Amino acid sequence: ENNFFKKSKKIILPNMVNLKRIKFSSNSQNKRSFDILYAGGLRKMKGGLTLIKAFNEIDNPNIMLHIFGDGEDELVFKELAKEEKRIIFHGKLKNIDLQKFYKKVDISIVPSECYENFPTVILESNMAGVPVIGSKIGGIPEMIKENYNGFIFEMGNKEELKQKIIYCIKNRSKLKKMKINCINITKNYNKDNILPKLERIYGGVRVIWNMLLCTYGDYYIFY
């Protein structure tokens, strides 16, 4: 925007994960409930209020919304959901405990209304074979392929989000087929693929930096 670094070489690498440590979920094939996970922090900018409003309008006694996290707008969240017994607030859990919960859910929702770079909840959901409904903002659309490992909706659009949720409820068999897609797409973030690229980038930076120091400043070698 301010023409800084306009001619600089830019390299974008995603976060990485150790797939060897991942235990993929085996969601119950015959469970009656349809479970939705939201783990985005209890702040308005994370879009959780839009999610609750959309959820409240879905007339289905067998759906559950599990909300994880805390934040400055926690009272606002709970006030909006106070008449809804299908919404459960679990509080803030350790990441390892949250990952265990992925085995129980059918979809995750990331309804952010602020610019997100690389929401780890999307990656963690997909690693467990759970499709994600995400808002169209920031880096979220780069992580979700429509009808492959999840679904995209316009940020803040309560009606579109509601329809995406209803579609998922009515198409559980499709979600099960998407499970393998979710797992496969996480291979793009495997540390064995990304780490060598990152090392090459740092190696190139060290060479250039040492050349500059030799030319313009004191002689230092970085290792």
Salt bridges, closest charged atoms under 4 A:
ASP35 OD2 - LYS31 NZ 2.77
ASP35 OD1 - HIS66 NE2 2.79
GLU57 OE2 - LYS158 NZ 2.50
GLU57 OE1 - LYS162 NZ 3.12
GLU74 OE2 - LYS78 NZ 2.88
GLU79 OE2 - LYS82 NZ 2.76
GLU84 OE2 - ARG86 NE 2.76
ASP106 OD2 - LYS31 NZ 2.58
GLU116 OE2 - LYS46 NZ 2.76
GLU146 OE2 - LYS164 NZ 2.79
GLU154 OE2 - LYS136 NZ 3.79
GLU159 OE1 - LYS162 NZ 3.31
ASP192 OD1 - LYS191 NZ 3.38
